[in-house]
Amino acid sequence: MTCDIIIPIFNQVKFTRECVESIRKSTSISYRIIIIDDNSNDPAMVNFLGSIGDSNTKVIHNLNKDRKSTRLNSSHIPLSRMP
């Protein structure tokens, strides 16, 4: 069984990196990480998102909207079709 972990973000590279690393260290579950980026403008965050090359991690770039819109949009992701 695979656990889908959806992380809505805007900037905050330190916490996002810690979150992703913590999930990756877990060996007890099969997982897919879906990061919903709400148009982050911090260069460190943009570089971090661009460096993710894991087949278990997908980054979706959302237009700059509010938190509610970002979370609602994440509920429409076809998880079973994610590579």
C-alpha positions in Angstrom: 0.0 0.0 0.0 1.3 3.5 -0.9 0.7 6.6 1.2 0.3 9.8 -0.7 1.6 12.8 1.2 0.5 16.2 0.0 2.5 19.2 1.1 1.1 22.7 0.3 3.9 25.3 0.5 4.9 28.9 -0.1 8.6 29.7 0.4 9.8 28.3 3.8 12.6 26.3 2.2 14.1 25.2 5.6 10.9 23.6 6.8 10.0 22.1 3.4 13.5 20.5 3.1 13.2 19.1 6.6 9.8 17.7 5.9 10.8 16.0 2.7 14.0 14.6 4.2 12.0 13.2 7.2 9.6 11.4 4.9 12.4 10.0 2.8 14.1 8.6 5.8 11.1 6.6 6.7 11.6 3.0 5.6 8.4 1.6 7.1 6.0 2.9 4.4 5.8 3.1 0.6 5.1 6.8 -0.2 4.6 9.4 -2.9 5.2 13.1 -2.0 3.2 15.7 -3.8 4.4 19.3 -3.2 1.9 22.0 -4.2 3.9 25.2 -4.6 1.9 28.4 -4.4 4.2 30.3 -6.6 7.1 30.6 -4.2 9.4 33.6 -5.0 12.3 32.8 -2.6 15.3 31.9 -4.8 16.4 29.2 -2.3 13.0 27.6 -2.5 12.9 27.7 -6.3 16.4 26.1 -6.4 15.3 23.4 -3.9 12.1 22.5 -5.9 14.2 22.4 -9.1 16.7 20.0 -7.5 14.1 17.4 -6.5 14.8 14.5 -8.9 13.1 11.7 -7.0 10.6 9.5 -8.8 8.5 9.4 -5.7 8.2 13.2 -5.5 6.1 15.5 -7.8 6.1 19.3 -7.7 3.0 21.1 -8.9 3.3 24.8 -9.4 0.1 26.6 -8.6 -0.6 30.2 -9.6 -0.2 32.6 -6.7 -3.5 32.0 -4.9 -4.5 31.9 -1.2 -3.9 28.9 1.0 -7.5 27.7 0.7 -7.3 27.6 -3.1 -4.0 25.7 -3.0 -5.4 23.1 -0.6 -8.6 22.7 -2.6 -6.7 22.3 -5.8 -4.6 19.5 -4.2 -7.8 17.5 -3.7 -8.2 17.2 -7.5 -4.9 15.5 -8.2 -5.3 12.1 -9.8 -3.0 10.3 -7.5 -3.3 6.9 -9.2 -1.9 8.5 -12.4 1.1 10.1 -10.8 4.4 8.8 -12.2 
